[in-house]
Amino acid sequence: MPELPSAVEAEQADSLRPRRRRPTGVRGGLHVIGWLIVAGLGLLALLRLVAWDAAEPLMVLNANYLVIYLPAWAVAAVALITRRWWLGAAALVIVAAQVLFALPELTAASPVPAWAKDAATVRVFDANLDSGWALYPGYLQAIKQDNPDLITFEEFSGGGPSGGALQTMKASGLLTRYRYYCSEPDFGATGFMLASRLRLTGCRFKTVRWDGQGIYYLVEATLWSPSGPIPVRMFHNLAPLPSSWTETRSALAAADRMVRATGPAHMLLVGDFNSSWGNRGFVKLLGDGLTDGAAARGQALDMTWPNGAVVPPFVRIDHVLTGSDLAVTKISAHQGFGSDHKYLEATVAIRR
């Protein structure tokens, strides 16, 4: 019969067996933090599916969908490396959800239409000024260099000791080159300026109710291009803050109705939408038949807000949208002057 191991030998063998290490306080804490991140982002992804932008916090978080889910990528990597399989699997579900949400925007790039090669073009300069009473000299210089045909300014101010941005433009001589313009200067989100070297007619300002009064959110006009008349719309939505998120959704819904009523084919819709592809109202505009110029040219990650050196831009809320008979051939975002937004320069081709 084989000899049974002695008690001492059995104890020595037991001591040599690998034992599962209990998590230390730090590792255990990180594990808990990982689960909290996954739980929070999982809830946000679920709400995106069942209650898209149904509440103000969701609207803000969904607008930042390209960055808000990034912690799940880090949790997935760390969890899989440390063999926390359940946590890793849960984080990968969040990663998959973000990829699913982002695919429409990131795969929207397409070649410039063949007809645009020989088409007439309009150069557009769009900026949310947010710069106090006067127009910063940097914008005057940028306009001089870019030489656009159409200028659209949001948060276009009026009043003040200098007479406001409109007076600054007049004093600089800029408006001698842009004879056709309509403006509604105001200190804040409701100020607009639309200026053109091409004939511009039928300027109208549209309002949405906020805090018991009507505020401007849209300018309608007709631009007479070499290829014919174009319905130009300049849009500036309120930021989706607790005091105004209902009006933010209302303005997007009104813009949607306007596009469907006018017809999207010849439309040029420009401005600060305070929303991105993560927001339901903005996606509805694209569903109406409009094309996001930056996404179409493969520049979906050319973020426009915030503009500054402290925090890099992480969301694209300023857009140039076109109908099927127009196409953005070039578009770029540039550092703004005294503003929390970058400004846009775009070239738009117009089919005859």
C-alpha positions as CSV (number, residue, x, y, z in Angstrom):
1,M,0.0,0.0,0.0
2,P,1.3,3.5,-0.7
3,E,2.3,5.5,2.3
4,L,0.1,8.3,3.4
5,P,1.8,11.6,3.6
6,S,2.7,12.8,7.1
7,A,0.9,15.8,8.6
8,V,4.0,17.9,8.1
9,E,4.3,17.0,4.4
10,A,0.6,17.8,3.9
11,E,1.0,21.2,5.5
12,Q,4.0,21.9,3.3
13,A,2.2,20.9,0.1
14,D,-0.8,23.1,1.1
15,S,1.5,26.1,1.6
16,L,2.8,25.7,-1.9
17,R,-0.6,25.8,-3.6
18,P,-1.4,29.2,-5.2
19,R,-4.0,31.0,-3.2
20,R,-6.4,33.6,-4.5
21,R,-5.3,37.0,-3.4
22,R,-7.9,39.0,-1.6
23,P,-8.3,42.6,-3.0
24,T,-6.5,45.2,-1.1
25,G,-8.4,48.3,0.0
26,V,-7.2,50.3,-3.0
27,R,-8.0,47.6,-5.5
28,G,-11.4,47.0,-3.9
29,G,-12.2,50.7,-4.0
30,L,-11.2,50.9,-7.7
31,H,-13.4,47.9,-8.4
32,V,-16.4,49.7,-6.8
33,I,-15.6,52.9,-8.7
34,G,-15.5,50.9,-11.9
35,W,-19.0,49.4,-11.3
36,L,-20.4,52.9,-10.4
37,I,-19.1,54.3,-13.7
38,V,-20.6,51.4,-15.7
39,A,-23.9,51.6,-13.8
40,G,-24.2,55.4,-14.5
41,L,-23.2,55.2,-18.1
42,G,-25.4,52.1,-18.6
43,L,-28.4,54.0,-17.3
44,L,-27.6,56.9,-19.6
45,A,-27.3,54.6,-22.6
46,L,-30.6,52.9,-21.7
47,L,-32.4,56.3,-21.4
48,R,-30.9,57.3,-24.8
49,L,-32.9,54.3,-26.2
50,V,-36.2,54.7,-24.3
51,A,-36.4,58.4,-23.4
52,W,-34.2,60.3,-25.9
53,D,-33.7,63.9,-24.6
54,A,-36.8,63.6,-22.6
55,A,-35.3,65.7,-19.8
56,E,-32.8,68.6,-19.6
57,P,-29.9,66.6,-18.1
58,L,-30.3,64.0,-20.8
59,M,-30.2,66.6,-23.5
60,V,-26.9,68.0,-22.2
61,L,-25.3,64.6,-21.7
62,N,-26.5,63.2,-25.1
63,A,-25.0,66.3,-26.8
64,N,-21.6,65.2,-25.5
65,Y,-22.1,61.5,-26.4
66,L,-18.7,61.3,-28.2
67,V,-16.9,61.9,-25.0
68,I,-19.3,61.1,-22.2
69,Y,-18.9,57.3,-22.6
70,L,-15.1,57.3,-22.8
71,P,-14.6,56.3,-19.1
72,A,-16.2,53.0,-20.0
73,W,-13.3,52.3,-22.4
74,A,-10.8,52.8,-19.6
75,V,-12.8,50.6,-17.2
76,A,-13.0,47.8,-19.8
77,A,-9.3,47.9,-20.4
78,V,-8.3,47.8,-16.7
79,A,-11.0,45.2,-15.8
80,L,-9.9,42.8,-18.5
81,I,-6.2,43.2,-17.6
82,T,-6.9,42.5,-13.9
83,R,-9.3,39.7,-14.8
84,R,-12.4,41.3,-13.5
85,W,-14.4,39.5,-16.2
86,W,-17.9,40.6,-15.2
87,L,-16.9,44.2,-14.9
88,G,-15.0,44.1,-18.1
89,A,-18.0,42.5,-19.9
90,A,-20.4,45.2,-18.6
91,A,-18.0,48.0,-19.6
92,L,-17.7,46.5,-23.1
93,V,-21.5,46.7,-23.5
94,I,-21.3,50.4,-22.8
95,V,-18.4,50.7,-25.3
96,A,-20.6,48.9,-27.9
97,A,-23.5,51.2,-27.2
98,Q,-21.3,54.3,-27.8
99,V,-20.0,52.8,-31.1
100,L,-23.6,52.1,-32.1
101,F,-24.6,55.7,-31.3
102,A,-21.6,57.2,-33.1
103,L,-21.6,55.2,-36.3
104,P,-24.1,57.4,-38.2
105,E,-22.0,60.5,-37.7
106,L,-18.6,58.9,-38.1
107,T,-19.6,57.1,-41.3
108,A,-21.4,60.0,-42.9
109,A,-18.3,61.0,-44.9
110,S,-18.8,60.9,-48.6
111,P,-17.2,62.2,-51.8
112,V,-18.1,65.7,-52.9
113,P,-20.9,65.3,-55.5
114,A,-19.6,65.3,-59.1
115,W,-21.9,68.1,-60.1
116,A,-20.2,70.4,-57.5
117,K,-17.0,70.5,-59.6
118,D,-18.4,73.1,-62.0
119,A,-21.1,74.6,-59.9
120,A,-21.2,78.2,-58.6
121,T,-20.2,78.5,-55.0
122,V,-21.0,80.7,-52.0
123,R,-18.4,81.2,-49.2
124,V,-19.9,81.3,-45.7
125,F,-18.5,82.8,-42.5
126,D,-20.4,81.8,-39.4
127,A,-19.5,82.9,-35.8
128,N,-21.1,83.0,-32.4
129,L,-19.5,86.2,-31.2
130,D,-20.3,86.1,-27.4
131,S,-17.8,89.0,-27.2
132,G,-19.5,91.8,-25.3
133,W,-20.5,95.1,-27.0
134,A,-18.0,95.5,-29.8
135,L,-16.9,93.2,-32.6
136,Y,-13.4,91.9,-31.9
137,P,-10.8,93.0,-34.5
138,G,-9.8,89.4,-35.0
139,Y,-13.1,88.7,-36.8
140,L,-12.6,91.7,-39.1
141,Q,-9.2,90.4,-40.1
142,A,-10.5,86.9,-40.6
143,I,-13.3,88.1,-42.8
144,K,-10.9,90.2,-44.8
145,Q,-8.6,87.1,-45.3
146,D,-11.4,84.6,-46.0
147,N,-13.4,87.1,-48.2
148,P,-16.8,85.3,-47.7
149,D,-19.9,86.0,-49.7
150,L,-22.2,85.5,-46.7
151,I,-21.6,86.4,-43.0
152,T,-23.8,85.0,-40.2
153,F,-23.3,86.2,-36.7
154,E,-25.1,84.9,-33.6
155,E,-25.0,86.8,-30.3
156,F,-24.6,90.0,-32.3
157,S,-24.6,92.8,-29.7
158,G,-26.0,96.3,-29.8
159,G,-25.7,99.4,-27.6
160,G,-22.8,100.1,-25.3
161,P,-20.3,102.9,-25.4
162,S,-19.0,101.8,-28.8
163,G,-22.5,101.4,-30.3
164,G,-22.2,97.7,-30.5
165,A,-20.9,95.2,-33.1
166,L,-23.0,96.8,-35.9
167,Q,-21.4,100.2,-35.3
168,T,-18.0,98.4,-35.3
169,M,-18.7,96.9,-38.7
170,K,-19.8,100.2,-40.1
171,A,-16.8,102.1,-38.7
172,S,-14.4,99.5,-40.1
173,G,-15.8,99.9,-43.6
174,L,-16.8,96.2,-43.7
175,L,-20.4,96.9,-44.6
176,T,-19.4,98.8,-47.8
177,R,-18.6,95.4,-49.2
178,Y,-21.7,93.7,-47.7
179,R,-24.5,96.1,-48.9
180,Y,-27.3,93.6,-48.2
181,Y,-27.8,92.9,-44.6
182,C,-30.4,92.6,-41.9
183,S,-29.6,92.6,-38.2
184,E,-31.3,92.5,-34.8
185,P,-28.5,93.5,-32.4
186,D,-29.1,92.4,-28.8
187,F,-26.7,91.7,-25.9
188,G,-27.1,88.0,-25.4
189,A,-28.3,84.9,-27.2
190,T,-31.0,86.7,-29.3
191,G,-28.8,89.0,-31.3
192,F,-28.4,88.3,-35.1
193,M,-26.6,89.6,-38.1
194,L,-26.9,88.4,-41.7
195,A,-24.8,90.2,-44.3
196,S,-24.2,89.4,-47.9
197,R,-22.3,90.6,-51.0
198,L,-25.0,88.9,-53.0
199,R,-28.6,90.2,-53.1
200,L,-30.5,89.3,-50.0
201,T,-34.3,89.7,-49.7
202,G,-37.2,88.9,-47.4
203,C,-35.4,89.0,-44.0
204,R,-37.7,87.8,-41.2
205,F,-37.0,87.1,-37.6
206,K,-38.8,84.2,-36.0
207,T,-39.5,83.9,-32.2
208,V,-40.1,81.2,-29.6
209,R,-41.7,81.9,-26.2
210,W,-39.3,82.0,-23.3
211,D,-39.9,83.4,-19.8
212,G,-43.2,84.9,-20.9
213,Q,-41.9,86.7,-24.0
214,G,-40.9,86.0,-27.5
215,I,-37.2,85.7,-28.3
216,Y,-35.5,85.4,-31.7
217,Y,-34.1,82.0,-32.6
218,L,-34.2,82.0,-36.4
219,V,-33.6,84.4,-39.3
220,E,-35.2,83.6,-42.7
221,A,-34.0,85.2,-45.9
222,T,-33.5,84.5,-49.6
223,L,-30.0,84.7,-51.1
224,W,-29.9,85.4,-54.8
225,S,-26.9,83.3,-55.9
226,P,-25.5,82.9,-59.5
227,S,-27.5,79.6,-59.7
228,G,-30.8,81.1,-58.4
229,P,-32.5,81.9,-55.2
230,I,-31.6,80.0,-52.0
231,P,-33.6,79.9,-48.8
232,V,-31.0,80.9,-46.2
233,R,-31.8,80.2,-42.5
234,M,-29.6,81.3,-39.6
235,F,-30.4,79.4,-36.4
236,H,-29.4,80.0,-32.8
237,N,-30.9,77.9,-30.2
238,L,-30.8,78.5,-26.4
239,A,-28.4,76.4,-24.4
240,P,-30.3,73.4,-22.8
241,L,-30.0,74.8,-19.3
242,P,-32.6,74.2,-16.6
243,S,-34.2,77.6,-17.2
244,S,-34.5,77.1,-21.0
245,W,-34.3,73.5,-22.0
246,T,-38.1,73.4,-22.9
247,E,-37.5,76.3,-25.2
248,T,-34.4,74.6,-26.6
249,R,-36.5,71.6,-27.7
250,S,-39.3,73.9,-28.9
251,A,-36.9,75.8,-31.2
252,L,-35.5,72.6,-32.7
253,A,-39.1,71.4,-33.3
254,A,-40.0,74.7,-34.9
255,A,-36.9,74.5,-37.2
256,D,-38.0,71.0,-38.1
257,R,-41.4,72.2,-39.1
258,M,-39.9,75.1,-41.1
259,V,-37.6,72.8,-43.1
260,R,-40.5,70.5,-44.0
261,A,-42.8,73.4,-44.9
262,T,-40.2,75.2,-47.1
263,G,-38.6,72.0,-48.5
264,P,-35.0,71.1,-47.9
265,A,-33.7,70.7,-51.4
266,H,-32.3,74.3,-51.9
267,M,-31.9,75.2,-48.2
268,L,-28.9,76.5,-46.4
269,L,-29.2,76.3,-42.6
270,V,-26.4,77.7,-40.6
271,G,-25.7,78.6,-37.0
272,D,-25.2,77.6,-33.3
273,F,-27.6,74.8,-32.7
274,N,-26.4,74.0,-29.2
275,S,-27.0,70.4,-30.1
276,S,-25.1,67.6,-31.8
277,W,-25.8,64.2,-33.5
278,G,-26.5,63.0,-30.0
279,N,-29.7,65.0,-29.8
280,R,-33.0,63.9,-31.1
281,G,-34.1,67.3,-32.4
282,F,-30.9,67.8,-34.4
283,V,-31.1,64.3,-35.9
284,K,-34.7,65.0,-37.0
285,L,-33.4,67.9,-39.1
286,L,-31.0,65.6,-40.8
287,G,-33.9,63.2,-41.4
288,D,-35.8,66.0,-43.1
289,G,-33.2,65.8,-45.9
290,L,-30.4,68.1,-44.8
291,T,-26.7,67.1,-44.8
292,D,-24.2,68.0,-42.1
293,G,-21.4,69.6,-44.1
294,A,-18.6,68.8,-41.6
295,A,-19.7,65.1,-41.2
296,A,-20.1,64.8,-45.0
297,R,-16.5,66.0,-45.5
298,G,-15.1,63.6,-42.9
299,Q,-14.7,66.2,-40.2
300,A,-17.1,65.0,-37.6
301,L,-14.5,65.4,-34.9
302,D,-13.7,69.0,-35.8
303,M,-15.2,70.3,-32.5
304,T,-16.4,73.9,-32.1
305,W,-17.0,74.3,-28.3
306,P,-15.5,75.3,-26.0
307,N,-13.1,77.7,-27.6
308,G,-10.1,78.3,-25.3
309,A,-6.8,77.1,-24.1
310,V,-7.9,75.7,-20.7
311,V,-10.2,72.9,-22.0
312,P,-9.9,71.5,-25.5
313,P,-13.1,71.6,-27.7
314,F,-15.1,68.4,-27.1
315,V,-18.4,68.9,-28.8
316,R,-19.5,70.1,-32.2
317,I,-22.6,72.3,-31.9
318,D,-22.1,74.8,-34.7
319,H,-23.2,73.5,-38.1
320,V,-23.6,74.2,-41.8
321,L,-26.5,72.1,-43.1
322,T,-27.5,71.9,-46.8
323,G,-30.2,70.4,-48.9
324,S,-29.7,68.0,-51.8
325,D,-29.1,70.8,-54.4
326,L,-26.3,72.3,-52.3
327,A,-23.1,70.7,-51.0
328,V,-20.4,71.8,-48.6
329,T,-17.2,71.3,-50.5
330,K,-14.9,72.7,-47.8
331,I,-15.4,73.5,-44.1
332,S,-13.2,74.2,-41.2
333,A,-13.4,75.5,-37.6
334,H,-11.1,78.2,-36.4
335,Q,-10.1,79.8,-33.0
336,G,-12.7,82.4,-32.1
337,F,-11.9,85.8,-30.7
338,G,-13.3,86.6,-27.2
339,S,-15.9,83.9,-27.7
340,D,-16.5,80.4,-26.3
341,H,-17.2,79.1,-29.8
342,K,-14.9,78.5,-32.7
343,Y,-16.1,80.1,-36.0
344,L,-16.8,78.3,-39.2
345,E,-15.6,78.9,-42.8
346,A,-17.4,76.9,-45.5
347,T,-17.6,76.8,-49.2
348,V,-21.1,75.7,-50.5
349,A,-21.6,74.6,-54.1
350,I,-25.0,75.2,-55.7
351,R,-26.5,73.0,-58.4
352,R,-28.3,74.9,-61.2
